[in-house]
């Protein structure tokens, strides 16, 4: 059966193509070019949202420093609405294929969730592979942010039993890894929201049916995972918290919301992970959006698909 790209997404991609000749894709293992392209793409996608902070008048933000694995100091940014009621909170990990992205580039994304739901968010500027960290470094950074928030719960008026972790793309994989660490280290976690998550370093073989549509390619995936895992890449030494699809058992993990596009190379691993959770009787809500490519919601936030996904996410966040 042939796939069909959603018409609203097709129109956006056609408009982008008409703006000029696209740059050639980066060579496999060229993480610097992949990072540069990722940052440029994130800046453009941020321009589709109201500007931060002026476009989010109800949201205020404050930046803090957190100590992570090995004493590394990372930035976290706390967003809250002036009228936020005490209770739940979300720790957010941005996307970027393990090699790109920042809290600053996700200001409007995170502020948008906070303004829409009234639930405060802690956004994590985790270290990027391979120059800042490798292996479990990024997931330990996000876990350090979760632990910091738990320690600051009283001051920030947060119930430590109502904290969730959330992320998109690479950040979705990190969120899943943090859920594993939270289970193994006895840290309360209310929920994990995984948006088109990057879960499996073994996903390297192109699917010719998807190839015409993919926004994040199998070569990109190879580069991102190799940058993160280094010499462990492709071996049995990959830590399961770095590539959560490898986790031996999902028993005891937090309930999950999993969302992915039909035309995303992460579809099979996202669906498989949700199925494993469901098989273990862990509440798992799964959405596979027809005709959707990777990061479809950020490419076309006003589209039918983008609005539907946002409504689902707002519902989940508000229910914490």
Secondary structure, DSSP 8 states (H G I E B T S, - for coil): ------HHHHHHHHHHHHTS-------TT-HHHHHHHHHHHHHHHHTTS--TTTT-TTEEEEEEEEE-GGG-EEEEEEEEETT--SEEEEEEE--STTT---TGGGHHHHHHHHHHH--EEEEEE---TTTT--TTHHHHHHHHHHHHHHHTHHHHTEEEEEEEEEEETHHHHHHHHHHHHHHHHT----EEEEES----TT--S--HHHHTT-SS-HHHHHHHHHHHHGGGTTSTT--TTTSGGG-S--TT---EEEEEETTSTTHHHHHHHHHHHHHTT--EEEEEETT--TTHHHHSTTSHHHHHHHHHHHHHHHT-
